Amino acid sequence: MKVLEKQIPKQFLEMNRKALELGAELVKDAKVC
């Protein structure tokens, strides 16, 4: 896994993390509605 992590750009990881955070917020909003 460490080798794969080195091959993945940090920018991609940051974008993926932000996407997960946005998804979590959307799920919270959906539950509230």
N, C-alpha and C positions, 0 to 999 in steps of 0.2 A: 504493500500500500504506500509506503514512503516514497518509492520510486515514482509511482503514479502521481502522488501529490506534488513532487518536484516538477513534473512535466506540465501540470495544470497551472496556468498563469494566475497570479494573485488577483488580478482584476476580475477574472471569471468567477473566482471563489467569492469575491465581494459582491458581484452582481447577483450570484445565486443566493447569497445570504440575504441581500436586500429583497429579492423576489420572495423568499420564504417569509420574511417579516411582513411584506405587503399582503401575502396570502393569509397570514394569521390574522391580520387586521380585518380583511374582508370576511373571514369566517366569523370573527367576533361581531361585526356589523350585521351579518346575516342572522346570527343567533338573536341579536337584540331585536331585529325586525320580526 
